[in-house]
Amino acid sequence: MPRREHAVVVGGSLAGLLSARVLLDHFEQVTLLERDTFPDEPVSRPGVAQGRHLHVLWDHGRGLINGLLPGVEAAMLAQGAPDLRLPADFLWLTSGGWRRRFDTARMLTFSRGLLDWAVRKELFARPRLAVRTGVEVTGLTGSSGDETVTGVRYRERGDASRTEERMPADLVVDATGRGSHAPEWLAELGRPLPRETKIDPLLGYASRYYAIPSGFDPGWKALYIQAGPPRARRTGGLFPQEGGRWICSLSGAGGDYPPTDEEGYLEYARGLRDPVLYEAIKDAEPLTPVVSFRRTAGHRRHYERIRSWPEGFAAIGDSVCAFNPIYGQGITVAAASALELGRMLREDRTTRWFQKRVKRAGAGAWLISTGEDRRYAETQGPPVPPHTRVINAYVDLAVRAANVDPESCADMLDVLGLAKPPTSLFRPASLARVIAARTKPPVDRPWSTEHASR
Ligand SMILES: Cc1cc2nc3c(=O)[nH]c(=O)nc-3n(C[C@H](O)[C@H](O)[C@H](O)COP(=O)(O)OP(=O)(O)OC[C@H]3O[C@@H](n4cnc5c(N)ncnc54)[C@H](O)[C@@H]3O)c2cc1C
């Protein structure tokens, strides 16, 4: 990329914001184009509809964001985001039983609106960044012969009759999420459509905010009641957030979608593998109606396989690979991919090289989420490879070990949080711990915290 005067980022959610942050280190001017308008307050917005549901950020992702924008965490803490010990502050029923409450890691719990607001607040204060909202990108422009992307076409949102305008750029980054139209944009420049893989566990979310009852102190701060596939398909999370409230997100795989009416929602919660979440919310004051979300399939666009990938164009975040959200990994993958964008520019690599790195950044999350999704008979997608069943059988043992052994718990959290690849669970030391933990008895509901740090 000979010129580095102007980069355009399309989409102002986390993948786009973090990309813009990285590009400011390499371009004289960066422009962020977003279809929505950004709220001034830490609230959700229509373009990030998933933001009304439970979002978590594991230690690794938290570290990546703090490295890029060091003031974000302080801004969130100042707004009252709880900083919990994981799993010490949780009652966590895993697919393999209750997890003992080791003091292994930390987890900041927050509304998605707060995280995005804190990122925007710090990023938008930087010079050389232009932010345009209410603007919808409709396509790309190319050089003669279309070898290189030279900019974007866009128009004011909601007015299809208005003429399209053009904005030139030396690099365009697509961060428009699952609904990205980049395949069509590339096809207009004569590129083949990417191969796509979809693995859909037919998962639906329904979420609601509750006021945390005053004086509530049952010895835990958050609840995580996981499904037990293939038969027990429901998961429930009750997490504290800023503003003295809980977010309750119920989800069901295999088409067992949670309802959104009052009674149905509570009944669904009662059907989780343990009634503790139902008991907590049944008399709590709801602060919002129940909202649902079903666009949750694992969806990968194999851009890395397009040999004629044009220079000057990159795709990142959910627009390339979106995961079953239940493992909370999309933001960490977006942050790791944004760092790869910086590496591409530092090392003078091609955007095709970048797409291969994006695939790599999401490989662990893809393996974890699709491996779990394939435990359900209803999951739609390509046939289950035989090795998935073998891996899943070992993962069952590793989950049980993590429930009773602090070192195994640390190993598991490192993998779930993407600090280490899933293969690290197969390293000799982890394997030995998994085998040794088989003799340890499972635990009953662990009401007390254990101060066995790693
Ligand atoms: C229910 C649910 C729960 C989740 N929970 C977690 C979690 O706990 N932890 C976690 O790490 N991840 C979670 N995720 C994933 C996470 O939400 C995404 O990975 C994250 O938002 C990054 O996505 P993105 O920025 O690539 O795209 P998105 O967040 O989808 O944003 C796309 C942006 O592009 C804009 N846009 C779209 N088209 C255009 C256009 N043509 N022109 C201009 N702008 C456009 C949109 O308005 C939007 O702002 C969850 C996802 C879901 C669905």
The ligand as an SDF file (V2000), in Angstrom:
LIG
                    3D

 53 58  0  0  0  0  0  0  0  0999 V2000
  -26.9470  -12.0790   21.5990 C   0  0  0  0  0  0  0  0  0  0  0  0
  -25.4780  -11.8150   21.4450 C   0  0  0  0  0  0  0  0  0  0  0  0
  -24.6680  -11.7970   22.5550 C   0  0  0  0  0  0  0  0  0  0  0  0
  -23.2980  -11.6000   22.4250 C   0  0  0  0  0  0  0  0  0  0  0  0
  -22.5200  -11.6380   23.5400 N   0  0  0  0  0  0  0  0  0  0  0  0
  -21.1870  -11.4590   23.4070 C   0  0  0  0  0  0  0  0  0  0  0  0
  -20.3520  -11.4870   24.5550 C   0  0  0  0  0  0  0  0  0  0  0  0
  -20.7890  -11.7400   25.6670 O   0  0  0  0  0  0  0  0  0  0  0  0
  -19.0180  -11.2700   24.3860 N   0  0  0  0  0  0  0  0  0  0  0  0
  -18.4640  -11.0490   23.1430 C   0  0  0  0  0  0  0  0  0  0  0  0
  -17.2410  -10.8830   23.0450 O   0  0  0  0  0  0  0  0  0  0  0  0
  -19.2450  -11.0120   22.0420 N   0  0  0  0  0  0  0  0  0  0  0  0
  -20.5740  -11.2070   22.1280 C   0  0  0  0  0  0  0  0  0  0  0  0
  -21.3570  -11.1470   21.0280 N   0  0  0  0  0  0  0  0  0  0  0  0
  -20.7250  -10.8170   19.7310 C   0  0  0  0  0  0  0  0  0  0  0  0
  -20.5100   -9.2960   19.6300 C   0  0  0  0  0  0  0  0  0  0  0  0
  -21.7490   -8.6440   19.7790 O   0  0  0  0  0  0  0  0  0  0  0  0
  -19.8480   -8.9340   18.2880 C   0  0  0  0  0  0  0  0  0  0  0  0
  -18.8070   -9.8250   18.0260 O   0  0  0  0  0  0  0  0  0  0  0  0
  -19.3200   -7.4990   18.3570 C   0  0  0  0  0  0  0  0  0  0  0  0
  -20.3710   -6.5690   18.3930 O   0  0  0  0  0  0  0  0  0  0  0  0
  -18.4160   -7.1160   17.1770 C   0  0  0  0  0  0  0  0  0  0  0  0
  -19.1930   -7.0840   16.0460 O   0  0  0  0  0  0  0  0  0  0  0  0
  -18.8990   -6.1260   14.8210 P   0  0  0  0  0  0  0  0  0  0  0  0
  -18.3730   -4.8030   15.2700 O   0  0  0  0  0  0  0  0  0  0  0  0
  -18.1070   -6.8950   13.8480 O   0  0  0  0  0  0  0  0  0  0  0  0
  -20.3590   -5.9420   14.1770 O   0  0  0  0  0  0  0  0  0  0  0  0
  -21.6870   -5.3570   14.8020 P   0  0  0  0  0  0  0  0  0  0  0  0
  -21.5960   -5.2320   16.2710 O   0  0  0  0  0  0  0  0  0  0  0  0
  -22.8240   -6.1280   14.2210 O   0  0  0  0  0  0  0  0  0  0  0  0
  -21.7380   -3.8570   14.2120 O   0  0  0  0  0  0  0  0  0  0  0  0
  -21.8820   -3.5660   12.8480 C   0  0  0  0  0  0  0  0  0  0  0  0
  -21.9460   -2.0410   12.7170 C   0  0  0  0  0  0  0  0  0  0  0  0
  -21.9770   -1.6820   11.3360 O   0  0  0  0  0  0  0  0  0  0  0  0
  -23.0160   -0.7180   11.0980 C   0  0  0  0  0  0  0  0  0  0  0  0
  -23.4050   -0.8790    9.6890 N   0  0  0  0  0  0  0  0  0  0  0  0
  -23.9820   -1.9700    9.1220 C   0  0  0  0  0  0  0  0  0  0  0  0
  -24.1200   -1.7930    7.7910 N   0  0  0  0  0  0  0  0  0  0  0  0
  -23.6290   -0.5690    7.5030 C   0  0  0  0  0  0  0  0  0  0  0  0
  -23.4710    0.1840    6.2850 C   0  0  0  0  0  0  0  0  0  0  0  0
  -23.8600   -0.3130    5.1030 N   0  0  0  0  0  0  0  0  0  0  0  0
  -22.9270    1.4170    6.3600 N   0  0  0  0  0  0  0  0  0  0  0  0
  -22.5170    1.9320    7.5610 C   0  0  0  0  0  0  0  0  0  0  0  0
  -22.6390    1.2650    8.7340 N   0  0  0  0  0  0  0  0  0  0  0  0
  -23.1700    0.0360    8.7000 C   0  0  0  0  0  0  0  0  0  0  0  0
  -24.0950   -1.1030   12.1140 C   0  0  0  0  0  0  0  0  0  0  0  0
  -24.9870   -0.0520   12.3600 O   0  0  0  0  0  0  0  0  0  0  0  0
  -23.2160   -1.4460   13.3290 C   0  0  0  0  0  0  0  0  0  0  0  0
  -22.8680   -0.2940   14.0450 O   0  0  0  0  0  0  0  0  0  0  0  0
  -22.7240  -11.3730   21.1340 C   0  0  0  0  0  0  0  0  0  0  0  0
  -23.5400  -11.3820   20.0100 C   0  0  0  0  0  0  0  0  0  0  0  0
  -24.9000  -11.6350   20.1540 C   0  0  0  0  0  0  0  0  0  0  0  0
  -25.7260  -11.7240   18.9150 C   0  0  0  0  0  0  0  0  0  0  0  0
  1  2  1  0
  2  3  1  0
  2 52  2  0
  3  4  2  0
  4  5  1  0
  4 50  1  0
  5  6  2  0
  6  7  1  0
  6 13  1  0
  7  8  2  0
  7  9  1  0
  9 10  1  0
 10 11  2  0
 10 12  1  0
 12 13  2  0
 13 14  1  0
 14 15  1  0
 14 50  1  0
 15 16  1  0
 16 17  1  0
 16 18  1  0
 18 19  1  0
 18 20  1  0
 20 21  1  0
 20 22  1  0
 22 23  1  0
 23 24  1  0
 24 25  2  0
 24 26  1  0
 24 27  1  0
 27 28  1  0
 28 29  2  0
 28 30  1  0
 28 31  1  0
 31 32  1  0
 32 33  1  0
 33 34  1  0
 33 48  1  0
 34 35  1  0
 35 36  1  0
 35 46  1  0
 36 37  1  0
 36 45  1  0
 37 38  2  0
 38 39  1  0
 39 40  1  0
 39 45  2  0
 40 41  1  0
 40 42  2  0
 42 43  1  0
 43 44  2  0
 44 45  1  0
 46 47  1  0
 46 48  1  0
 48 49  1  0
 50 51  2  0
 51 52  1  0
 52 53  1  0
M  END
$$$$
